[in-house]
């Protein structure tokens, strides 16, 4: 779970669309 928030923050700046997908997966 520790990596979940870390990846989210990384996805936010990388790609908003990607973040939505990651959020659904998580």
PQR file with spaces between the fields and no chain letter, atoms N, CA, C, O and H, PARSE charges and radii, in Angstrom:
ATOM       1  N    UNK     1       0.837   -1.192    0.000 -0.4000 1.5000
ATOM       2  CA   UNK     1       0.000    0.000    0.000 -0.0000 2.0000
ATOM       3  C    UNK     1       0.884    1.258    0.000  0.5500 1.7000
ATOM       4  O    UNK     1       0.481    2.317   -0.481 -0.5500 1.4000
ATOM       5  N    UNK     2       2.083    1.115    0.545 -0.4000 1.5000
ATOM       6  CA   UNK     2       2.996    2.265    0.602 -0.0000 2.0000
ATOM       7  C    UNK     2       3.326    2.781   -0.792  0.5500 1.7000
ATOM       8  O    UNK     2       3.538    3.978   -0.985 -0.5500 1.4000
ATOM       9  H    UNK     2       2.410    0.254    0.936  0.4000 1.0000
ATOM      10  N    UNK     3       3.367    1.871   -1.764 -0.4000 1.5000
ATOM      11  CA   UNK     3       3.724    2.283   -3.120 -0.0000 2.0000
ATOM      12  C    UNK     3       2.522    2.878   -3.854  0.5500 1.7000
ATOM      13  O    UNK     3       2.685    3.622   -4.820 -0.5500 1.4000
ATOM      14  H    UNK     3       3.194    0.898   -1.607  0.4000 1.0000
ATOM      15  N    UNK     4       1.345    2.553   -3.401 -0.4000 1.5000
ATOM      16  CA   UNK     4       0.127    3.045   -4.074 -0.0000 2.0000
ATOM      17  C    UNK     4       0.113    4.576   -4.138  0.5500 1.7000
ATOM      18  O    UNK     4      -0.033    5.141   -5.221 -0.5500 1.4000
ATOM      19  H    UNK     4       1.213    1.948   -2.615  0.4000 1.0000
ATOM      20  N    UNK     5       0.260    5.251   -2.999 -0.4000 1.5000
ATOM      21  CA   UNK     5       0.235    6.720   -2.985 -0.0000 2.0000
ATOM      22  C    UNK     5       1.413    7.312   -3.759  0.5500 1.7000
ATOM      23  O    UNK     5       1.292    8.361   -4.392 -0.5500 1.4000
ATOM      24  H    UNK     5       0.378    4.791   -2.119  0.4000 1.0000
ATOM      25  N    UNK     6       2.539    6.629   -3.699 -0.4000 1.5000
ATOM      26  CA   UNK     6       3.736    7.133   -4.381 -0.0000 2.0000
ATOM      27  C    UNK     6       3.503    7.143   -5.898  0.5500 1.7000
ATOM      28  O    UNK     6       3.817    8.116   -6.584 -0.5500 1.4000
ATOM      29  H    UNK     6       2.637    5.777   -3.185  0.4000 1.0000
ATOM      30  N    UNK     7       2.949    6.043   -6.399 -0.4000 1.5000
ATOM      31  CA   UNK     7       2.701    5.934   -7.837 -0.0000 2.0000
ATOM      32  C    UNK     7       1.640    6.948   -8.255  0.5500 1.7000
ATOM      33  O    UNK     7       1.716    7.527   -9.338 -0.5500 1.4000
ATOM      34  H    UNK     7       2.693    5.252   -5.843  0.4000 1.0000
ATOM      35  N    UNK     8       0.655    7.155   -7.391 -0.4000 1.5000
ATOM      36  CA   UNK     8      -0.413    8.084   -7.737 -0.0000 2.0000
ATOM      37  C    UNK     8       0.173    9.476   -7.987  0.5500 1.7000
ATOM      38  O    UNK     8      -0.141   10.122   -8.986 -0.5500 1.4000
ATOM      39  H    UNK     8       0.594    6.684   -6.510  0.4000 1.0000
ATOM      40  N    UNK     9       1.018    9.922   -7.078 -0.4000 1.5000
ATOM      41  CA   UNK     9       1.617   11.254   -7.194 -0.0000 2.0000
ATOM      42  C    UNK     9       2.425   11.347   -8.493  0.5500 1.7000
ATOM      43  O    UNK     9       2.462   12.386   -9.153 -0.5500 1.4000
ATOM      44  H    UNK     9       1.273    9.398   -6.266  0.4000 1.0000
ATOM      45  N    UNK    10       3.065   10.236   -8.834 -0.4000 1.5000
ATOM      46  CA   UNK    10       3.901   10.234  -10.034 -0.0000 2.0000
ATOM      47  C    UNK    10       3.039   10.299  -11.294  0.5500 1.7000
ATOM      48  O    UNK    10       3.406   10.927  -12.287 -0.5500 1.4000
ATOM      49  H    UNK    10       3.035    9.392   -8.299  0.4000 1.0000
ATOM      50  N    UNK    11       1.887    9.636  -11.229 -0.4000 1.5000
ATOM      51  CA   UNK    11       0.996    9.590  -12.389 -0.0000 2.0000
ATOM      52  C    UNK    11       0.325   10.952  -12.597  0.5500 1.7000
ATOM      53  O    UNK    11       0.090   11.375  -13.729 -0.5500 1.4000
ATOM      54  H    UNK    11       1.589    9.126  -10.422  0.4000 1.0000
ATOM      55  N    UNK    12       0.027   11.616  -11.506 -0.4000 1.5000
ATOM      56  CA   UNK    12      -0.665   12.909  -11.583 -0.0000 2.0000
ATOM      57  C    UNK    12       0.052   13.853  -12.552  0.5500 1.7000
ATOM      58  O    UNK    12      -0.553   14.340  -13.507 -0.5500 1.4000
ATOM      59  H    UNK    12       0.218   11.273  -10.586  0.4000 1.0000
ATOM      60  N    UNK    13       1.339   14.110  -12.307 -0.4000 1.5000
ATOM      61  CA   UNK    13       2.093   15.021  -13.160 -0.0000 2.0000
ATOM      62  C    UNK    13       2.405   14.402  -14.524  0.5500 1.7000
ATOM      63  O    UNK    13       2.531   15.111  -15.523 -0.5500 1.4000
ATOM      64  H    UNK    13       1.831   13.715  -11.532  0.4000 1.0000
ATOM      65  N    UNK    14       2.523   13.112  -14.553 -0.4000 1.5000
ATOM      66  CA   UNK    14       2.868   12.424  -15.807 -0.0000 2.0000
ATOM      67  C    UNK    14       1.706   12.499  -16.790  0.5500 1.7000
ATOM      68  O    UNK    14       1.890   12.918  -17.933 -0.5500 1.4000
ATOM      69  H    UNK    14       2.420   12.536  -13.742  0.4000 1.0000
ATOM      70  N    UNK    15       0.516   12.099  -16.359 -0.4000 1.5000
ATOM      71  CA   UNK    15      -0.653   12.082  -17.253 -0.0000 2.0000
ATOM      72  C    UNK    15      -1.938   11.982  -16.442  0.5500 1.7000
ATOM      73  O    UNK    15      -2.131   11.030  -15.685 -0.5500 1.4000
ATOM      74  H    UNK    15       0.367   11.760  -15.430  0.4000 1.0000
ATOM      75  N    UNK    16      -2.804   12.957  -16.601 -0.4000 1.5000
ATOM      76  CA   UNK    16      -4.070   12.961  -15.842 -0.0000 2.0000
ATOM      77  C    UNK    16      -4.904   11.724  -16.213  0.5500 1.7000
ATOM      78  O    UNK    16      -5.508   11.088  -15.349 -0.5500 1.4000
ATOM      79  H    UNK    16      -2.648   13.730  -17.216  0.4000 1.0000
ATOM      80  N    UNK    17      -4.924   11.400  -17.503 -0.4000 1.5000
ATOM      81  CA   UNK    17      -5.713   10.252  -17.966 -0.0000 2.0000
ATOM      82  C    UNK    17      -5.189    8.963  -17.343  0.5500 1.7000
ATOM      83  O    UNK    17      -5.956    8.083  -16.953 -0.5500 1.4000
ATOM      84  H    UNK    17      -4.434   11.917  -18.205  0.4000 1.0000
ATOM      85  N    UNK    18      -3.862    8.875  -17.260 -0.4000 1.5000
ATOM      86  CA   UNK    18      -3.230    7.667  -16.701 -0.0000 2.0000
ATOM      87  C    UNK    18      -3.590    7.530  -15.222  0.5500 1.7000
ATOM      88  O    UNK    18      -3.784    6.428  -14.708 -0.5500 1.4000
ATOM      89  H    UNK    18      -3.239    9.590  -17.577  0.4000 1.0000
ATOM      90  N    UNK    19      -3.673    8.679  -14.556 -0.4000 1.5000
ATOM      91  CA   UNK    19      -3.980    8.674  -13.125 -0.0000 2.0000
ATOM      92  C    UNK    19      -5.351    8.028  -12.898  0.5500 1.7000
ATOM      93  O    UNK    19      -5.522    7.217  -11.988 -0.5500 1.4000
ATOM      94  H    UNK    19      -3.516    9.574  -14.973  0.4000 1.0000
ATOM      95  N    UNK    20      -6.317    8.396  -13.733 -0.4000 1.5000
ATOM      96  CA   UNK    20      -7.683    7.871  -13.594 -0.0000 2.0000
ATOM      97  C    UNK    20      -7.659    6.340  -13.703  0.5500 1.7000
ATOM      98  O    UNK    20      -8.323    5.638  -12.941 -0.5500 1.4000
ATOM      99  H    UNK    20      -6.178    9.055  -14.472  0.4000 1.0000
ATOM     100  N    UNK    21      -6.878    5.844  -14.668 -0.4000 1.5000
ATOM     101  CA   UNK    21      -6.789    4.398  -14.868 -0.0000 2.0000
ATOM     102  C    UNK    21      -6.143    3.742  -13.660  0.5500 1.7000
ATOM     103  O    UNK    21      -6.607    2.705  -13.185 -0.5500 1.4000
ATOM     104  H    UNK    21      -6.338    6.414  -15.287  0.4000 1.0000
ATOM     105  N    UNK    22      -5.076    4.346  -13.166 -0.4000 1.5000
ATOM     106  CA   UNK    22      -4.367    3.790  -12.020 -0.0000 2.0000
ATOM     107  C    UNK    22      -5.296    3.761  -10.801  0.5500 1.7000
ATOM     108  O    UNK    22      -5.292    2.817  -10.010 -0.5500 1.4000
ATOM     109  H    UNK    22      -4.699    5.188  -13.552  0.4000 1.0000
ATOM     110  N    UNK    23      -6.074    4.809  -10.684 -0.4000 1.5000
ATOM     111  CA   UNK    23      -6.973    4.909   -9.528 -0.0000 2.0000
ATOM     112  C    UNK    23      -7.982    3.759   -9.571  0.5500 1.7000
ATOM     113  O    UNK    23      -8.316    3.175   -8.540 -0.5500 1.4000
ATOM     114  H    UNK    23      -6.076    5.576  -11.327  0.4000 1.0000
ATOM     115  N    UNK    24      -8.460    3.445  -10.775 -0.4000 1.5000
ATOM     116  CA   UNK    24      -9.436    2.368  -10.938 -0.0000 2.0000
ATOM     117  C    UNK    24      -8.811    1.026  -10.587  0.5500 1.7000
ATOM     118  O    UNK    24      -9.450    0.176   -9.966 -0.5500 1.4000
ATOM     119  H    UNK    24      -8.189    3.920  -11.613  0.4000 1.0000
ATOM     120  N    UNK    25      -7.553    0.841  -10.992 -0.4000 1.5000
ATOM     121  CA   UNK    25      -6.841   -0.419  -10.731 -0.0000 2.0000
ATOM     122  C    UNK    25      -6.588   -0.574   -9.241  0.5500 1.7000
ATOM     123  O    UNK    25      -6.756   -1.654   -8.674 -0.5500 1.4000
ATOM     124  H    UNK    25      -7.034    1.531  -11.496  0.4000 1.0000
ATOM     125  N    UNK    26      -6.181    0.524   -8.619 -0.4000 1.5000
ATOM     126  CA   UNK    26      -5.856    0.479   -7.194 -0.0000 2.0000
ATOM     127  C    UNK    26      -7.155    0.377   -6.398  0.5500 1.7000
ATOM     128  O    UNK    26      -7.123    0.324   -5.168 -0.5500 1.4000
ATOM     129  H    UNK    26      -6.045    1.401   -9.080  0.4000 1.0000
